[in-house]
Amino acid sequence: MYAALEGELTMRGVALDQLKVVTMIAAGGCPFREYGLGDGLEHGVAMQLSMALKHGIIFDFVPVTFSDFNSHIVSLGVGVGAALLAKLRAREAGRVRMDGVMFACKGTLAAALAARAFVLEDGGGGGGEADDRAKLALFGMGTDLTQGFDDMTDESACACSMQLNLAAMNSLQDTNVGHGEATKAGLEARAARFGGTAVWIDVEARLKEFGTFGTGSNPEHGWYPAAFRRKCCSAVKASILDELACLVGATPCDLDEVAVAAVGGAAGEVSQASDVTSDVGHANVETNAGCAPRGALIPNAMLLDLKANYANGPGGGTKLGLRHVETKVTLLKDFVGNEMFVAE
């Protein structure tokens, strides 16, 4: 996928160093399938290209999902957090590009653990506040910032505020996060403790943009998966990506508006086609391991091949367990050294 994406960008005169690279945690409703880990090569390229041109961002991934950890949230947090920390170390050494991390719901713990360890290794903020270009952006959706954040000491929170740019985007009507003025004020105070902000979207006021979501009622916690999956939610998706772009300091590519709109339209058509079979209310539906052309979607095809072989072997269909440790360690090493995002 990335080879095809780079080719499309080159055709339009867009260099990779013009874009911000955001690493996505593939859990909790983040749109990893839409951007290259499951909905097909054409869809992934179209979605990534549209986002790159309109918002100046491309996504890469920690290529393991919640089900790869037997749906155990702490295992996910520790495993993915370790991978993120390894990539942050490579970033500090100037070996890879990593401008931010996108996470949601179940991915909150992984983002928090990686960020905390990174700040601690960096001297706990003792070197003073980093400038905005050097800070790591953390962008969360559908999260109350409790997992991994809430138990920080004031000293740790202060240190994180010097090295991180944090924003949490939530719906005012998401009861999974909580709603009402007390919840809103509590989350805003929690984000401010790390020098971050809480961003709110009034989904009730924008229900028409969500189309016929189930019975037409408020999608609650499904608002952000729907934004990336459904064509009718394109304005909501744009709102999310605008916030992310602002956080990482990205700018749209300077291209003809008609050309950019055409790419965006193609991405929307693919998204609408896949929407027919999507259940956006359930963000962690397990990836279909056997569908082609999965192996070509990401530079790290090893895990996908392993999933396919495991699913088609004796007792096919069994979930991939944590006993395949060596393979995953190798995969995560490959992820950290991903040549697509090696710094110039």
Disulfide bonds with the S-S distance in Angstrom:
none
